[in-house]
Amino acid sequence: MTRISDQLEILQQTPLIEMQGQVLEVRGLACRVGGLSVPVGAMVRIDSTQTLLGEVVGFDRHEVIVMPFGSTGGIKRGDVVTLIQLAQTMPVGDSLLGRVVNALGQPIDDKGPITGVGPRTLYPKVVDPMDRPLIDQPLGTGVRVVDSMTTLGRGQRIGIFAPPGVGKSTILGMMARGTTAEVIVVGLVGERGREVQDFVQKQLGEEGLKRAVVVVATGDESPLLRIRAAQAATTVAEFFRDQGKDVLLIMDSLTRFCQAQRQVGLATGEPPATKGFTPSVFAMLPVLLERSGRTSRGSITGLYAVLVEGDIDDDPISEAARGVLDGHILLSRTLSHRNYWPAVDVLGSISRVADDVIDAQHSASVAQVRRLLAAYKDVEDLLNIGAYADGSNEEFDLAIACKPAIDQLLMQGRNEIGRTKDLDVFTHTSKQLVALNHVIEQNKAKLAQQNQRARQAQMQRRR
């Protein structure tokens, strides 16, 4: 059941009388409709050679601009346009679990109709920031490099920044299968049709799907449906959050949501601004991201995939997203070329709430490992050409000695989820990290003894 306030709002947005207009012009992705005075965001039906649903995306004087959810092919002047609803809703309910639906909430998984659902507004009121509790509990993902080095908190929003082909969908699938969250909501926005089945069957798997809802709008669908898929997935996550559950919201990808909004903006006459993206893109982005988070009822932990083309600092979507998100996990093409999975660039990644959800021992271990990874990165080129001499630098020696043990913790196979019978995935990984820190201390003591013996031998030779 949705909240009473939501139901009242939906009733207020339901038209009491039938309102109709006519298509005057089709231009690009949009139609101009006369005789229909409705607000932006209203849903309409276009009766043409085939019946199409659409959304009012703007108006110009006495005409409204309607963008269909399908192709404009076949629409002609004079076609009747009928108002369906003044505001958009998404059907939600417990029976969505285990199902794959499109952006309108209709099932596409051949499992029959979905019953026991009710409408929930697609654009709810903003949560008061003073009603958001502090994030103080970790959320396990089952991915060791994330749980150890960039620990997530319940209610955090973090971006997965990655160039194409470096394992973005794989790490998202691993998190979905291994997370300690009670419900998983996946929004596949603008993905290839082939990747939908791949994610559902291979990445999510049968066990993961049992506690998941997947909302899909592929890249060949209308930009409005791609935008709606992102909003619908968030709406479903909010429904389960308000039931007191901890929800993991996975959106793949935020970039294609922004690209869809750019198409809509250009179709309604917005000027291209930053690298071709319209101003509405940067207005809608924080609104979408702010819907995730923790409330007094439950939490939505948001994982947002961001496709990076070229330098991350020159990408406008990456820059805008990093300014809103609570951290980022950077995937490296260099690591993926070395068959290093997951290809997480630990030094380039950060979780802004990690220190609030881990203990002092875990935090000290993270600092130690990051320091050694930075030292190894500094000396790696010298190692590759054989120009480094052992004993030249104590920090470099320690980094070289500990690198295999560090890699053993951070590298992980796709089907290797860190579950144990007695511990949850986060606690198990935290203990592994502390054990790694003990190995580092042992190597440090061993190297100190070796260096001391080397100095003593050198002094004896001088005598």
N, C-alpha and C positions, 0 to 999 in steps of 0.2 A: 504494500500500500504506500502511495506517496503521501506527503504531508498535506494537511487540510489547506494550508496557505497556498500550496502549489495547485491544488484542485480548484480553489476559488479563482486563482489567477487564470487558469485555463478556461474556466467557464466564462470569465469576463472577456476573453479573447475569441470566443466562439460566436460567429455572426448569427444574429437572430433572423435576418432576412437575406434573401439571395441577392447578391450584387454582381452585375455583369458588365463587361466592356467588350471592345472589339480590337483586334490586331490592326494597327495602322501601318506598321513598317517592321521589317526584319533587317537588322544590321549586325553582321558578325555573329556573336554568341547571344545577342539580346533582341527582344521585341519591344516595340513601342505600342502601348495600349491606350486607347481613348475611352472616356466614359466610365472610368473606374477610379474612384477616389479612396485609396487604401494606403496604409502606412508601409514604410520600408520594413521588410521582414515578413510580410504577409504571404501566405501560400495560396496559389491559384491553380486552376485547372484550365488547360488550353484544349479546346475541342477542335481538332483538325483532322487530317487523314488518319491520325491516331491520337488517342488521348494522352496528353502530357501534363505532368505536374511541373510547377515552376515557382519561383520566388521573386517577389518585388525587391529589386536591388537599388532603385532610385526613382526619381521623377524629374520631369522637365516641364514647367508650367502646368498645363492641364493634362499631360500625358504621364503615365507611369512606365518605368523600364522594367521589363520582366525577363528573367533569364530562366529558360527551361532546364529541367533536370536531365534532358536528353538532347538529341540533335535538333536543330531548327529546320532541318530538311523536311519539306512537306507543309510547313506552316505558310498560310497565305493571308492576304489582306481580307479582313472581315471575319476571320475565325473568332468564335465566341470565347471569352476568357471569364471564368467564374471564380469569385472569391470562395475559398474553402475554410481558411482559418486566419485570424489576424496575427497569431503568433505560432511559432513552431514548437512541436513537442516530440518526445521520444518515448516509445513504450518501454517501461521498466518493470522488473519483478524478479523474484527468485528463480523463476522458470527459465530465465535467460542463461543461467549457468550451464556450461557445456554446449552452447549454441554458437553458430556463426551467422551473423546477420549483416544486411547491407546498411547504408547510411540512414535509411528510413525505418530501420528496425525490423525489416522483413527477413525471414529465415532464408538462407541460401545453401543450407547443408543437407537438404533432402531428408530431414528428420521429422517432417510434418510441421503443422502450425504450432505457434507458441501461445499457450493459454496462461491465464492468471497474471496478465500484465496490465498496467494502467499508464496513462500519459503523464509525463513530467516535462515541465518547460525546458526548452533547450538552452535558454539564456536566463539563469536564475539571478536573484539579487546577490550582490557582492557580499562576501563574508566580512563582518566587521573585524579589522585587525586586532582589536582588543579581545575578541572571542577566540583567538588562536592561541592555544597553550604552547609553551616552549617545547622544542624538540629535544627530548632527553633519553630516548630509547633507541638502541640500534635495530636495524632491520637486516637480517641475514639474507644473502642472495644465493649462497652455494658456490659463488665464484671466489676463489681464495684471494686473488689479487685485489678484488674489490673489497671483500670483507676485512682484509688485513690492512691494506694501504690507503684506501679511499672509502672508509666505512660510511654506510648510509644510515640516516636516522629515519624513524617512522614519521612521515609527513614531509620529507625533504623533496626538492625538485632538482634533478641533476640531468645534465646533457651528456649524450654519448656522441662525441664529435669524431667523424671518421670519413676518410676518402672512400670512394667506391672499391669494393672487393677486398676489404681487410678483416672481415668477420663481424661486422656490426650486427647482422641478424642472428648470427651464431651466439654471440655473448648475450643478446637480449633473450634468446631462447633458453640459454643456460640459467639466466636469472629467473625466468618465469618458472622453470621446473624446480629450481632449488630454493626459491624464496620462502621465508617464514610467514609471509602475508597470507591472510585467509582467503582473499579473492583476488583474481588477476583479471584486469580488463585490458584488452589489446586493441589499439586502433591502427589498422594498416591503411595508411593514407597515401594514395598515389603510387602504390607498389605495382609491380608487374603481376599479371594474372597468375603466372606460374609460381610466383613467390608466396601466394596465399596458401595454396595446398602444402607447399614446402614448409612454411612456418607452422601451420596447424598440425601436420602429421609428423614432421621430423623435429622441428625445434621445440614446439610445445609438447607434443606427444599425447597419448591417450590419458595418462595420469594427470598431466598438467591441464588438459582441456576440461576435466571434470569440475574444476573450481574456477574456470575461466569463461569470459565472454569475449568474443572476437567481433569487432565492427570493421567492415571492409568497404573501401571505395578505391577501385583500381585506377591506374593512370589514364585509362581510356574513357573514364566516366567524366561527367560534367564537373567543372571546377567547383560548382556549388555543392555537389555531392561529396567532393573531397573535403571541402570546408566543413560540411555537415557531419562527416564521419568523425572528424576530430572533436567537434562539439558533442556529438552523440556518445562517443566513448567516454568523454569526461562526465557527461550527464549520468551514464550508467554507473560510473565509479562513485559519483556523489550519492546516488541512491543507496549503494551498499555501505558507503561511509556513514550515512545517516542512520543506518541500522546498527551502528556500533562496531563495524568491522574495520580491520586494517586492510587497505586495498593497495595493490601494486598496479599502477597505470602505466602501460608501455605504449608509446606512440612512435610509429615508424612510417613516415618521418615528419618532423616539424618543418623541414625545408620544403617539402611538397605541399604542406598546408599553406605556407607563405606564397609559394608559386601559384597556387590556385587562387588565393586572394588577390594576387597581382593581376591575374587574368580577369577577375571580376571587376577590379578597380579600373583597369584600362577600358573594359567594355562599357563602363558607366561614365567615362570621360575624365577620370583622374589623371593628372599628369605623372609621368614616370619621374621618380626622384632619385634616390640613392641606387646607382647601378641598375636602373630599370624598375626597381620596386616602388610601388605607389605608397603614399603616406598611410593609407588604411592598413597596410601590412604591419607597419610598426606600431599602429594603434591597437590592432587586434591581438598581436603577439602577447603582450603582458596580460591582457584580459584573459586569454586562454590559460596561460601558465599559472596565474594567480588563483585559479579555481582548484588547483591541487593544494595539498597542505594538510595540516592537522586542525581539527576542531574539537569541541568538548564532547562530540559524539564518537568520532573515529578519526581515521587518517587516510589520506591518499598520498602515497609516495610515487612521484612522477619520474619516469625514465623517458627522456625525449631524444630520439635519434636526430642528429643534425649532419647532413651531408656537406662535406667540405670540398670545395673545388679550388685547388691551388693553396695559397697561403691562408691560414685560418684568420690572421689579423686583417686581411683584405676582404674577407667575405662579410657582407653586411648582415646576413641572417645570423651567422655565428657570433658576430660582435654584439648584435642586439640581444640574442638569447643569453649570452654569458652575463650580460648586465642584469638579467632578471633571475636566472637560475641560482641555486644554492651550491653550485659546484659543477665540475665537468670531468669526464673521463675521456682522455684523448687516445685514440687508436692510431698506431704507427704503421705506415706502409713498409718502413725499413724492417721492423720486427716481423711483420707477416711474410716478407720475402725470405727471412731466415727460418721460417716455419716455427716461429715462437708464438704459441697460442695460450691464452688470449693475447692479442698484440697490443696490450695496454702500455702506453708510455707513462710509467709511474711518476717520473719527474715532471711531466707536463700536465698531470692530473691533480685535482684537488677536490676535497669535500669540505665545505665551509662549516659543517656541523659536526665533523668527526670528533673534535676535541670535547664536544658536549655529550657524546654517547659512548666513549671508550674510557677505560681506567688509565691510571698513570703508567702502569707497567706496559700496557699496549701502546700508549702514546710514545713512550721512550723507545720501544722496539721499532716503531715506525720511523722515528727520527734517525735511529742508528742505520736502518736498512737504506733509507733515502740518502743518507750521507755516503754510504759505501757505493751505492749505484751512481751517484754523482762523481765520486772518485774514479770508479771504473770507466765511466764515460770519458773522463779527462785523459786517461792513460790508454784507452782502447786503440787509438791510432798507432801509438808506439809499439804496442803488443803485436799488432797486425804486420808490422814491417820488421819485427824482431829487434827493435832499437831500445827496448827497456831492459835494464839490468836489475836483477833482484837485489833488494836492499837499498835502492836509491831513495825510496820514499816509503815510510812506514805505513801511511794511509793507503797508498797504492798497493803495497804488498798485501795488506789485510783485505782490500777490495778484491784482488785477484784470487786470494785463497778462499774467500767466502762466496764468490760468484756462483759456483755450482750449487751450493746449499740454498742460496737465494732463489735461483732459477727453479729448483725443485719445488719450492713453495709456490712461486708465482705462476709457473706453467701448469696447464691443466687441459686434459682432453675434453671434448664436447660432451661426452657421456659420463664424465667423472665429476659427479656432484658430491660435495663434502658432507655427506650425511653419516651420522653414527647412531647407534641404538640409544645411547645415554645422553648425548649432548645435541643441542640444535646446531645448525650449520655455522652460525656466527661464533658461538662459544668454542666450537671445535677448531675453527680457523685461528681464533685469538690465541688458543693454547699452542697451536703449531707455530705461530709467530713468536711467542715467548720462547719456545724451544729453539727456534732459529737464533734468537738473540743469545742464548746460552752457547750455541755452537760458535757464534761470532766471538764471544768472550774467550772461549777455549782457543780459538785460532789466534786471537790477539796475544794471549799468554804464551802460546807456542812460538809465535814469531818473535816475541820479546826475548825469549830464551835463546832462539837462534841468533838474533842480532847481538845479544850479549856475548855468546860464545865466539861469534865472528870478530867482535871488537877485541876480546881477550887474545884470540889467535893472532890478530894483527899487531897487538902490542908486543907479544912474545917475539914475533918476527923482527920487529924493530930493534929489540934488545940484542 
